[in-house]
Amino acid sequence: IDEKWFYRTRKNPKFYLGLNEEDLKRTTQNKNYIKKVMFLAAVARPRYDDDGNMTFDGKIGIWPFTFLEEAKRDSKHRDVGTIVTKVLPVVTRKVSQDYMVNKLLPANKEKWPASECSYPIIIQQDNA
């Protein structure tokens, strides 16, 4: 597993749109200070059977460190009470542990190949 930072948007985004698609609008308070979102990503080595067919692609999941909150005030973009996705200000040990127990382990149990359920699963982290 590893943590990865992504910017929420770009300063000068480029979009390729179809004829019937509307132009996407992404707003930020200041385009020089675009917020970043941290994600927890988990991958494993792909597994193949004796014939060379892939039985497990190794993709377990990716989860953003965000939370949902009701908007506290009216704005031109949304009404009061609209559910808004916010970035967690700090990813602490407790938050990281919560994501591993409540998101990573259930996804790992769900997606892991049945042929290897008897072997131990070792979760390796970097030094974050």
C-alpha positions in Angstrom: 0.0 0.0 0.0 1.1 3.5 -0.6 -0.2 7.1 -0.2 -0.3 9.3 -3.2 -1.1 13.1 -3.6 -3.2 14.4 -6.4 -4.2 18.0 -7.1 -8.0 18.6 -7.2 -7.8 20.5 -10.5 -5.2 22.2 -12.8 -4.4 25.8 -13.4 -5.1 25.6 -17.1 -7.1 22.4 -17.8 -7.6 21.0 -21.3 -10.7 19.0 -22.1 -11.7 17.0 -25.2 -15.5 17.1 -25.3 -18.1 15.6 -27.6 -20.6 17.6 -29.5 -23.4 17.3 -26.9 -21.2 17.7 -23.8 -21.1 20.9 -21.8 -17.9 22.5 -20.7 -16.8 21.4 -17.3 -16.5 24.1 -14.6 -14.2 23.6 -11.7 -13.7 26.4 -9.2 -11.1 27.1 -6.6 -10.5 30.1 -4.4 -7.1 30.9 -5.8 -5.6 29.1 -8.8 -2.1 29.5 -7.3 -3.0 27.5 -4.2 -4.9 24.5 -5.5 -5.8 22.0 -2.8 -4.4 18.5 -2.9 -6.1 15.2 -2.0 -4.3 12.2 -0.5 -5.3 8.7 -1.6 -4.5 5.3 -0.1 -3.8 2.8 -2.9 -3.3 -0.9 -2.6 -2.0 -3.3 -5.3 -0.6 -6.8 -5.4 1.3 -8.9 -7.9 -1.0 -10.3 -10.7 -1.7 -14.0 -10.6 -1.9 -16.4 -13.6 -3.1 -20.0 -13.9 -1.1 -22.8 -15.6 -2.4 -21.8 -19.0 -1.2 -18.2 -18.7 -4.6 -16.7 -18.1 -4.8 -13.9 -15.6 -6.9 -15.0 -12.6 -6.2 -11.8 -10.5 -5.1 -8.5 -11.9 -3.6 -7.2 -8.6 -5.8 -4.1 -8.3 -7.2 -4.0 -4.8 -8.4 -0.4 -4.5 -7.8 3.3 -4.1 -9.5 5.5 -1.4 -9.4 9.3 -1.0 -8.9 10.8 2.4 -12.0 12.9 2.3 -15.3 13.3 4.2 -18.8 14.5 3.4 -20.2 17.6 5.2 -23.3 19.8 4.8 -22.6 23.3 3.4 -22.9 25.8 6.3 -23.8 28.9 4.2 -25.4 29.8 0.9 -23.3 30.7 -2.1 -23.9 31.2 -5.8 -22.6 27.6 -6.3 -24.8 25.7 -3.7 -27.5 26.1 -1.2 -27.3 25.6 2.6 -27.3 21.9 3.5 -26.0 20.6 0.2 -23.6 17.7 0.8 -20.0 18.8 0.0 -16.9 16.6 -0.2 -14.0 18.1 1.9 -10.4 17.1 2.2 -9.2 15.8 5.5 -6.8 18.5 6.9 -4.4 16.0 8.5 -3.9 12.2 7.9 -2.9 10.9 11.4 -2.0 7.5 12.5 -5.6 6.9 13.8 -7.1 7.9 10.4 -4.7 5.7 8.5 -5.5 2.8 10.8 -9.2 3.4 10.3 -8.8 3.3 6.5 -6.8 0.1 6.6 -9.2 -1.7 8.9 -12.5 -0.5 7.4 -11.6 -0.1 3.7 -8.4 -2.0 2.8 -9.0 -5.3 4.6 -12.6 -5.8 3.4 -11.6 -5.0 -0.2 -8.6 -7.4 0.2 -10.9 -10.2 1.4 -13.4 -9.5 -1.4 -10.9 -9.4 -4.3 -8.2 -11.8 -3.3 -8.1 -15.0 -5.4 -9.8 -18.0 -3.7 -6.9 -20.3 -4.7 -4.6 -18.4 -2.4 -6.8 -17.9 0.7 -4.8 -20.4 2.7 -1.6 -18.4 2.4 -0.8 -15.5 4.7 -1.2 -12.0 3.3 1.5 -9.5 4.1 0.7 -5.8 3.8 3.8 -3.8 3.2 3.8 0.0 3.8 6.3 2.6 2.8 7.7 4.9 5.5 4.9 7.4 5.4 
